[in-house]
Amino acid sequence: MIDKDALLKRFISYVTTYTESDPASDTTPSTECQWDLARQLRDELEAMGMTEVTIDENAYVMATLPSNVDYEVPVIGFVAHFDTTPDFTGKDVKPQIWENYDGGDLMLNKEQNIVLSPDYFEDLKQYKGQTIVTTDGTTLLGADDKAGITEIMEAMQYLLANPQVKHGKIRVGFTPDEEIGRGAHKFDVEKFGAAWAYTMDGSQIGELEYENFNAAGAVVTIEGKIVHPGYAKGKMVNSMYIATDYINSLPRLETPEHTSDREGFFHLHNIEGSVDNTKLEYIIRDHDKGHFEARKAMMVQLADELNAQLEKELVTVEVKDQYFNMREKVEPVMHIVDIAEEAMKALDIEPLIKPIRGGTDGSQLSFMGLPCPNIFAGGHNFHGRYEYVPVESMMKAVEVIVKIAELTAQKNA
């Protein structure tokens, strides 16, 4: 059904195009290099015969596959992002293709002794006998989310070539800057014109998600007072010691490394400190809205308590919401999840319905009026040197897209 070689060639073309986003930039896209893949996608969409192909001033790419039935079918969409995370370099990606994976260690880089091992990454074991794509261990791969882009493009190519598969109007959208939380900020939902959509941005085969974290960022600023240490008694205020007290006042086991499933956390991800001033950067996450609000309140309360002890206003906290749990927007239209689940079962894929321990463009899009569950793209170990994707999982994702389109048309015949 799906041309494996064509899919793999397309995927390699995308991951070897540098598209890292930059949180310090205030432009959209945040990096000039993202335009390269955006324009490539526009050109490929036009070449394959898609209609209404557009690329706007912010590099958002959209296109249409027209309906091939003579009755009313809701317009559905598929969305993926083309930027890669700034957490780990995505420059000069050198993909390696491992045919008929034998189930053992993969030596990604002999010179640096970088090994992808099933002894540590146990999920590898389920892909024995399949084709695995990795890097040489010095970069990430970019399957997040270039696997999703590949799958959407291959599905559209397949539907164009196989008109016997009946479907309604389908919209596709490719976005910049998802990895820095801005992927949906300038997405024109009205222009997209879909009743609902799916992001192809999940991980292992079978994942189907309509819950994600409520998310906020917090910056804790501590003011100190610098004095020559030889004459500091009663005068110096070391902001780093106060910062240590603040850090240790938060629940130590409510951090990413100690939580799973629907458990929320506080995550200290950056510190800049000196005697005179220290800044702590946190992210706050929780699936439960009440718990989420309580976490934000706790961070402010701790600052108030420290200031009371110090008898000075030295600690300030700024909290900003980032995105919310899309469950409240998807549950009223649960048939869109049911269709995706039915599609997977029809293809002998076991649906893995679970909450996302992270965010997705689908969350923001859902709150913008486009309900948008998330479907697997097939990759593992995102945002690092050990990222990999089984080609067979990508092929199955293509089949899921096609089946969703087909089922949506059948249910409205």
Stockholm file with secondary structure:
# STOCKHOLM 1.0

chainA/1-413         MIDKDALLKRFISYVTTYTESDPASDTTPSTECQWDLARQLRDELEAMGMTEVTIDENAYVMATLPSNVDYEVPVIGFVAHFDTTPDFTGKDVKPQIWENYDGGDLMLNKEQNIVLSPDYFEDLKQYKGQTIVTTDGTTLLGADDKAGITEIMEAMQYLLANPQVKHGKIRVGFTPDEEIGRGAHKFDVEKFGAAWAYTMDGSQIGELEYENFNAAGAVVTIEGKIVHPGYAKGKMVNSMYIATDYINSLPRLETPEHTSDREGFFHLHNIEGSVDNTKLEYIIRDHDKGHFEARKAMMVQLADELNAQLEKELVTVEVKDQYFNMREKVEPVMHIVDIAEEAMKALDIEPLIKPIRGGTDGSQLSFMGLPCPNIFAGGHNFHGRYEYVPVESMMKAVEVIVKIAELTAQKNA
#=GR chainA/1-413 SS CCCHHHHHHHHHHHHTSCCBCCTTCCSSSSSTTHHHHHHHHHHHHHHHTCEEEEECTTCCEEEEECCCSSSCCCCEEEEEECCBCTTSCCTTCCCEEETTCCSSCEEEETTTTEEECTTTSGGGGGGTTSCEEECCSSSCCCHHHHHHHHHHHHHHHHHHHCTTSCCCCEEEEEESCGGGTCTTTTCCHHHHCCSEEEEEEECSTTEEECCBCEEEEEEEEEECBCCCGGGCTTTCBCHHHHHHHHHHHSCTTSSGGGCCTTCCEEEEEEEEECSSEEEEEEEEEESSHHHHHHHHHHHHHHHHHHHHHHTSCCEEEEEEEEECCTHHHHGGGTHHHHHHHHHHHHTTCCCEECCBSSCCHHHHHHHTTCCCCEEECCCBSTTSTTCBEEHHHHHHHHHHHHHHHHHHHHHTC
#=GC SS_cons         CCCHHHHHHHHHHHHTSCCBCCTTCCSSSSSTTHHHHHHHHHHHHHHHTCEEEEECTTCCEEEEECCCSSSCCCCEEEEEECCBCTTSCCTTCCCEEETTCCSSCEEEETTTTEEECTTTSGGGGGGTTSCEEECCSSSCCCHHHHHHHHHHHHHHHHHHHCTTSCCCCEEEEEESCGGGTCTTTTCCHHHHCCSEEEEEEECSTTEEECCBCEEEEEEEEEECBCCCGGGCTTTCBCHHHHHHHHHHHSCTTSSGGGCCTTCCEEEEEEEEECSSEEEEEEEEEESSHHHHHHHHHHHHHHHHHHHHHHTSCCEEEEEEEEECCTHHHHGGGTHHHHHHHHHHHHTTCCCEECCBSSCCHHHHHHHTTCCCCEEECCCBSTTSTTCBEEHHHHHHHHHHHHHHHHHHHHHTC
//
